[in-house]
């Protein structure tokens, strides 16, 4: 490869005087117009990572979950109420993504769910309820049951408006004691 590069450099320099003006580039140029593709910068919910909920998103989330739950269960079940101060229409996942944080670090990640979205038409101050389940198994290697103690529960709803890019909204923290 280095020999080929040296031959090309030497050939380019041969027969050319430094005082000669460069020849115009006669190679055809392609031009294309590309429509911008919306990108989604969703918050990564990585096991063990520090977590501070982002603000914004436009939707307001309220959680209804038990104040305590036994560590022996696979999950804690509740509901997330989604509200908006203005009318919005779009698509959301069938359930809210619910996860637990302890000492500022993500302790569980949202449970997998069906990827088929559902239509959401919110009228101002007329909430919509989504189910939400949080795993009670650590997301750390080994997947052990959570250690007893107090955790903070958060929910995320990713909403894709009819005419826009997906946005995420977070609710919480809601304290929960794992016993």
C-alpha positions in Angstrom: 0.0 0.0 0.0 2.8 2.4 0.9 4.6 1.5 -2.4 1.4 2.3 -4.4 1.0 5.6 -2.6 4.6 6.5 -3.3 4.1 5.7 -7.1 0.9 7.8 -7.2 2.6 10.8 -5.5 5.6 10.6 -7.8 3.4 10.3 -10.9 1.4 13.3 -9.8 4.5 15.3 -9.5 6.0 14.3 -12.9 5.6 16.6 -15.8 4.1 19.4 -13.8 5.8 22.7 -13.1 5.1 24.3 -9.8 4.3 27.6 -11.7 1.6 25.9 -13.8 -1.9 26.8 -12.5 -3.9 23.7 -11.4 -6.1 22.3 -14.1 -9.8 22.7 -13.4 -11.5 19.7 -12.0 -13.5 18.1 -14.8 -14.8 15.1 -12.9 -18.6 15.1 -12.7 -20.0 16.2 -9.4 -23.1 14.7 -7.9 -25.5 16.8 -5.9 -28.4 15.5 -3.9 -31.0 17.0 -1.7 -31.6 14.9 1.4 -34.6 15.5 3.6 -33.6 15.8 7.2 -34.4 12.6 9.1 -35.8 13.2 12.5 -33.5 11.7 15.2 -34.7 10.6 18.5 -32.4 11.2 21.4 -34.2 9.2 24.1 -32.6 9.0 27.5 -30.7 5.7 27.9 -31.9 3.8 30.9 -28.7 1.9 31.6 -28.4 -0.4 34.6 -26.3 1.1 37.4 -26.1 4.5 35.7 -26.9 7.7 37.6 -30.3 9.0 36.9 -31.7 12.5 37.0 -35.0 12.7 35.1 -34.9 15.0 32.2 -37.5 17.9 32.1 -39.9 18.8 29.4 -41.7 16.5 27.0 -45.0 18.2 27.3 -46.9 15.4 29.0 -47.5 15.2 32.7 -47.3 11.8 34.4 -48.8 10.8 37.7 -48.2 7.3 39.2 -50.5 5.1 41.2 -48.5 2.3 42.7 -48.4 0.6 46.1 -46.3 2.1 48.8 -44.6 -1.2 49.5 -44.2 -4.6 47.8 -42.6 -7.9 48.8 -39.2 -8.5 47.1 -40.3 -12.0 46.3 -42.6 -10.9 43.5 -41.5 -10.6 39.9 -43.0 -7.1 39.4 -45.0 -4.4 41.0 -48.1 -3.3 39.1 -49.7 0.1 38.9 -50.9 2.8 36.6 -49.6 6.0 35.1 -52.0 8.8 34.3 -50.9 10.9 31.3 -52.2 14.4 31.1 -51.6 17.4 28.8 -52.5 21.1 29.2 -53.4 21.2 25.4 -54.9 18.8 23.0 -52.4 16.3 21.5 -52.8 13.3 19.2 -50.3 10.7 18.4 -49.0 7.2 19.3 -47.6 5.8 22.6 -46.5 2.3 23.7 -49.3 0.2 25.3 -47.7 0.6 28.8 -45.7 3.2 30.5 -42.0 2.2 31.0 -41.5 1.9 34.8 -38.2 1.4 36.5 -36.7 1.7 40.0 -33.8 3.9 41.2 -31.8 3.5 44.4 -29.2 5.9 45.8 -29.4 7.8 42.5 -28.6 4.8 40.3 -30.9 2.8 38.0 -31.7 -0.5 39.8 -34.2 -2.0 37.3 -34.9 -1.3 33.7 -38.3 -1.2 32.1 -39.9 -4.5 31.2 -40.0 -5.4 27.5 -43.3 -4.8 25.9 -45.2 -5.2 22.6 -43.7 -2.8 20.1 -47.1 -2.0 18.5 -48.1 1.5 19.6 -51.6 2.7 20.4 -53.4 5.9 19.4 -53.5 8.5 22.1 -55.9 11.5 21.7 -55.6 13.7 24.8 -57.9 16.6 25.4 -56.8 19.4 27.8 -57.0 18.2 31.4 -58.7 14.9 30.4 -56.1 12.3 31.5 -55.5 8.9 29.9 -54.4 5.9 32.0 -51.6 3.5 30.9 -50.7 0.4 32.8 -47.2 0.2 34.3 -45.2 -2.6 35.7 -41.8 -2.3 37.4 -39.5 -5.4 37.6 -38.4 -6.4 41.1 -35.3 -8.1 39.8 -32.0 -6.3 39.7 -30.8 -5.4 36.2 -27.2 -6.2 37.3 -25.5 -9.3 36.2 -27.2 -12.3 37.8 -30.6 -10.8 38.0 -31.1 -11.3 41.7 -34.2 -10.1 43.5 -33.9 -6.5 44.7 -32.5 -6.0 48.1 -35.0 -4.8 50.7 -35.1 -1.0 51.1 -36.6 2.2 49.8 -36.5 2.9 46.1 -37.7 5.7 43.9 -40.0 4.7 41.1 -40.1 6.6 37.8 -42.2 6.3 34.6 -41.4 7.3 31.1 -43.9 7.7 28.2 -42.5 8.2 24.7 -45.1 10.0 22.6 -44.9 10.4 18.9 -47.2 13.2 17.7 -49.1 12.8 14.4 -46.9 15.4 12.9 -43.6 15.2 14.7 -40.6 13.5 16.3 -41.0 11.3 19.3 -40.6 13.0 22.7 -40.3 11.5 26.1 -41.9 12.6 29.4 -41.0 11.4 32.8 -42.9 11.1 36.1 -41.8 10.4 39.6 -40.1 9.9 41.9 -42.7 7.9 43.8 -41.2 6.1 46.8 -41.7 2.4 47.2 -40.5 0.1 50.0 -39.3 -3.3 48.9 -39.7 -5.6 51.9 
